């Protein structure tokens, strides 16, 4: 199992930036907050790409919670946190990096918001 964790902890290497946007009073925000907390507390993951800019925007108005990512290729995606859990958001980004070890972790649907 240790090998799985090592592979799964490198998905950040394909990202230029990660921006987490949520309102603390919005009931749809827990998944996005948990995703951010898991990323900043995962030291091996952070070390996989020290150049990746992590930022958080805490809103005072009701707005869709989301994770905005920019890949090294310049591609940008916005992932809605409204219908996904934190592990599903992370699994989606792992899939984009090509590091899936276990297909059972793959989210059935990902709610993307096209920029």
N, C-alpha and C positions, 0 to 999 in steps of 0.2 A: 504494500500500500504506500510505502514511502516514495516509490518511484512515481506513482500517480500524482502525489502532492507536488513533487518537484517539477513535473511537467506542467501541471495546472497553474503553478505559481509564476509562470513566465509570460502570460498573455499581455501584460502591460508593455512588453517590449515593442509591440507593433503600434503603440499609441503615442501621439505627440501631446495630446492634452485630454483631460477628463474634467468636465464641469458638472457638478451636481446642483440641481435647482429644486427647492421645495419650500413650502410654508410649514412651520412647526404646528400650526393649528389645523391644517388640512388632514382629514382622516385618511387620505390616499397616500400620504407621505412616508409611512414607516419603512417600506421596502427600499426607497431611495436613500433614506437616512442610514439604514443598516448596511446597504451597499457601500456607502462612503466610509462608514466606520470600519468595515471589514478591509477596505483597501488601505486606509491610512495605518491600520494596526498590523498589517501583514508585511513585516520587514523584508523577508526574502522577495516578495513580489515587488516592493518599492525598489529594492536593489537591482532588479532585473532591468529597470530603465529609470535611472536617476534624473534623466532629462525630461521626463513626462511631467507636464504641469498639472497639478491637482488643485482644483478650486471648488469652492462651495458658495452658492448664493442663497441666502435665507430671505425669503419673501415675506412681506407684511400683508400681502393680498392673496386671495384664493386663485391659484394658477396650477396647471397640470404639473405634478412632480415629474422630473425627468433627469436623465443622464445624457449629457451631450459629449460626444467623443470626436476627436479628430485623429485619424490614422496618419502614420508617417507618409503615406502616399498622397495625403491631402484630402482624402475622402472624409466627409463629415456625416455623422448620423446622430439622431436624437432618439433616445429610447424612452418611451413612456413608462413611468413607474406605477401607473395607476392600476394595471392589471397583472403585474409581474411581482414575483418575490425577489429578494436580493440574490439568492442562489441562481435564479433564472436569468437575471441580468448578467451576472458573472459568467454563467454557462454560455450565454449568447456571445459575449466578448471572447471567451475561450475558443468558441467555434470559429469566429472570424479570424482568429490567429492560427487556426488549424491544429490546435493542441488538445482536441478531445481525446480522452482516454476511454471514457465510458459513455456510449451513446444514450444510456438511460437518463443521463443528466440533462440532455438536450431539451430545451423548452419546446412545447408543442407549437406555440405561436409566440411571435415577438411583435410587440406593438411599436412600430417605428413611425416617427413623424418625419416626413421628408422636408428638408430645408429648402 
